[in-house]
Amino acid sequence: MLPLAAAVAAQLGCEIQRRLAGEVAELRGEQHVTAVACANDLLAIGLVGALGAAAGAIGVAGIQTASFNEQMAVSLTTLTGSASTAQQHLADLINFAKVTPFEMTSLAEMDRSLQGVGMRVQDTIPYLKLWGDYTSALGLTQDQLTRIITANSQALGAGRYTLMDLNQIAWNGASNIYPLLAEALGKSVTQVRQMATDGKLTADVFAKVYPLLQRDYFGNMQKQSQTLAGLWSTLKDTFSQGAASALTDSGFVQSLKDA
């Protein structure tokens, strides 16, 4: 094993196993997770051998995640104007990622794009949950949700939804956005299209569709997070965040920065 991988493995071993065991227990619905000896619970899910074989890769993932978290904290501090608010929001995003079928890095990028067009920091996670529930019910992918949020960010920044904005949402799998808007506004689909063409579909008017999304699709993101794909995404995030936390708490990340 390379010297770096060996040092990383020594720092990570028991801490990552403990955190992942706790996450597995949480996903199983257990209410309390007690401290466990290194590797006890993980024997049941067959990951101990993989941990040993992949120690170097785990270390790299931990360093990359720690670096991403640090950069995200700097970006959020700039956007919010407060280091403490940034740290709390980053922690909220990490916890939010645990109950979604989507990965932390993508959620963080979507979050930043929304804050970048003026959305308040306390509103971004509820907004992502609203669209995440909707797209999860439709079986859309993380990339499709990202593109839908991008289209919304562009429209929110401009203050109105154009026909291109609506088409971007529809073309990325949310094809029923037109009939939903028509229902919310008491218009026909043709009239909704004309409003967008004429520049009359302002962000405030578009927001009238949100109660319908809440009504029809609430909770679907959490349901998707319990599928195999969703659980795998959660475990990847937990593993990388656990590695990053272990490296940071042990002082290893700081030692790399000071080297």
HELIX and SHEET records of a PDB file:
HELIX    1   1 PRO A    3  LEU A   27  1                                  25    
HELIX    2   2 ASP A   41  ILE A   45  5                                   5    
HELIX    3   3 VAL A   48  ALA A   53  1                                   6    
HELIX    4   4 ALA A   55  THR A   80  1                                  26    
HELIX    5   5 ALA A   83  LYS A   98  1                                  16    
HELIX    6   6 MET A  104  GLY A  116  1                                  13    
HELIX    7   7 VAL A  121  ALA A  137  1                                  17    
HELIX    8   8 GLN A  142  ALA A  158  1                                  17    
HELIX    9   9 LEU A  163  TRP A  171  1                                   9    
HELIX   10  10 ILE A  177  LEU A  185  1                                   9    
HELIX   11  11 VAL A  189  THR A  197  1                                   9    
HELIX   12  12 ALA A  203  PHE A  206  1                                   4    
HELIX   13  13 ALA A  207  VAL A  209  5                                   3    
HELIX   14  14 TYR A  210  TYR A  217  1                                   8    
HELIX   15  15 ASN A  220  SER A  225  1                                   6    
HELIX   16  16 LEU A  228  ASP A  249  1                                  22    
HELIX   17  17 PHE A  252  ASP A  258  1                                   7    
END                                                                             
